[in-house]
Structures are given as C-alpha cells and as structure tokens.
Amino acid sequence: FKQWYQRRVRGSNAVLEALILFMDDPTEHPPSLTIMELCDRLCMKKEDVISTLQHLSLIHYYKGQYVICLSSEILDQHRKSMSRKKIRIDGKFLCWQPKDWSKRGKW
C-alpha cells in the first residue's frame, strides 16, 4: 500500500507541476492541452494520467468533451506544499549514460 501511495503522490505532483508550467507559458493563449500531450510531457501512460486527474478531481465532462479545470485554490495549495519540500532535483545536473553491453565479460 505504501508504494502505491507514494506513486500516487509523485504522479499527482508531476501532473500538477506540468499543468502549472503549461498555464504559465505565455505562448499558449488560451491554454489548450490534450491528455496525450500531457502524457508525452510526463512520460506517463494515458491511464495513469487520467486516473491521477480523476483522483485530484481536475477532469470534468462538459458539452461532450472532457475538460481539465484548475482552480486557484488547487494551484495555491500545490505551490504551498511544494515550497515546503526541501529536496528538489534539478534536471540539468543529472548525467545518465546507458550501459554499454558490448563491454560485458564473456560467460
């Protein structure tokens, strides 16, 4: 249960942070984002993104289509909770190299 809960919290934070960054982008006016674009940005499965949006009560059915609704209360609450977090990972300092399997020893 604990692992599932931690995954849910990380997914919720990732979705909210991606939506906030998208809303702050001045090139998108009015903001328009599809679920698939959100999935591509987060590298998450569509089912996981939809499940997270439903868990956060951010997705609603309106006039024949699903709409993501962010209230200022949710945005303020997320920003407040993120400001209390002490450890943040800055992606520009991450270095990753794939394992070179050709250098593997013989059996």
C-alpha positions as CSV (number, residue, x, y, z in Angstrom):
1,F,0.0,0.0,0.0
2,K,2.8,2.4,0.9
3,Q,4.5,2.1,-2.6
4,W,1.1,2.6,-4.3
5,Y,0.5,5.7,-2.2
6,Q,4.0,7.2,-2.9
7,R,3.5,6.6,-6.6
8,R,0.1,8.4,-6.4
9,V,1.7,11.4,-4.7
10,R,4.6,11.6,-7.1
11,G,2.2,11.3,-10.1
12,S,-0.1,13.9,-8.6
13,N,2.8,16.3,-8.1
14,A,4.1,15.7,-11.6
15,V,0.7,16.3,-13.2
16,L,0.1,19.5,-11.2
17,E,3.5,20.8,-11.8
18,A,3.2,20.1,-15.6
19,L,-0.2,21.9,-15.7
20,I,1.1,24.9,-13.8
21,L,4.1,25.2,-16.1
22,F,1.8,24.9,-19.1
23,M,-0.5,27.6,-17.7
24,D,2.4,29.9,-17.1
25,D,3.6,29.5,-20.7
26,P,2.8,32.9,-22.5
27,T,2.8,31.3,-25.9
28,E,-0.4,29.3,-25.2
29,H,-3.3,31.7,-25.0
30,P,-5.9,30.4,-24.5
31,P,-4.3,27.3,-23.0
32,S,-5.1,24.1,-24.8
33,L,-3.6,20.8,-23.9
34,T,-4.7,17.3,-24.7
35,I,-4.3,14.2,-22.5
36,M,-1.8,12.7,-25.0
37,E,0.3,15.9,-24.9
38,L,0.3,15.7,-21.1
39,C,1.3,12.0,-21.3
40,D,4.2,12.9,-23.7
41,R,5.4,15.7,-21.4
42,L,5.4,13.5,-18.3
43,C,6.3,10.1,-19.9
44,M,3.4,8.5,-18.2
45,K,0.7,6.2,-19.6
46,K,-2.6,7.7,-20.6
47,E,-4.5,5.6,-18.0
48,D,-2.2,6.8,-15.2
49,V,-2.6,10.5,-16.2
50,I,-6.4,10.1,-16.4
51,S,-6.5,8.3,-13.1
52,T,-4.5,11.0,-11.4
53,L,-6.7,13.8,-12.9
54,Q,-9.7,11.9,-11.6
55,H,-8.2,11.4,-8.2
56,L,-7.4,15.2,-8.0
57,S,-10.9,16.0,-9.3
58,L,-9.4,18.1,-12.1
59,I,-11.2,16.4,-15.1
60,H,-14.9,17.1,-15.8
61,Y,-17.2,16.3,-18.7
62,Y,-18.6,19.5,-20.3
63,K,-20.5,19.8,-23.5
64,G,-19.5,16.5,-24.9
65,Q,-15.8,16.6,-24.0
66,Y,-13.5,16.2,-21.1
67,V,-12.1,19.4,-19.7
68,I,-9.2,19.9,-17.2
69,C,-10.3,22.5,-14.6
70,L,-7.7,24.1,-12.3
71,S,-9.0,26.3,-9.6
72,S,-6.8,29.0,-8.0
73,E,-7.3,27.2,-4.7
74,I,-5.7,24.0,-6.0
75,L,-2.9,26.0,-7.6
76,D,-2.2,27.8,-4.3
77,Q,-2.3,24.6,-2.3
78,H,0.1,22.9,-4.6
79,R,2.5,25.8,-4.7
80,K,2.4,26.0,-0.9
81,S,3.1,22.3,-0.5
82,M,6.0,22.4,-3.0
83,S,7.6,25.3,-1.2
84,R,7.7,23.2,2.0
85,K,9.6,20.4,0.2
86,K,13.3,20.6,1.0
87,I,14.8,18.3,-1.7
88,R,14.2,19.2,-5.4
89,I,16.1,17.6,-8.3
90,D,17.4,19.9,-10.9
91,G,17.5,18.0,-14.2
92,K,20.4,20.0,-15.6
93,F,22.7,18.3,-13.1
94,L,21.7,14.8,-13.9
95,C,24.0,12.8,-16.0
96,W,23.0,9.4,-17.4
97,Q,24.7,7.1,-19.8
98,P,23.2,3.9,-21.0
99,K,25.1,0.7,-20.1
100,D,27.4,-0.4,-22.8
101,W,26.6,-4.1,-23.1
102,S,29.3,-4.7,-25.6
103,K,31.9,-4.4,-22.8
104,R,30.3,-7.2,-20.8
105,G,32.6,-10.1,-20.0
106,K,32.1,-13.5,-21.6
107,W,30.2,-16.2,-19.6
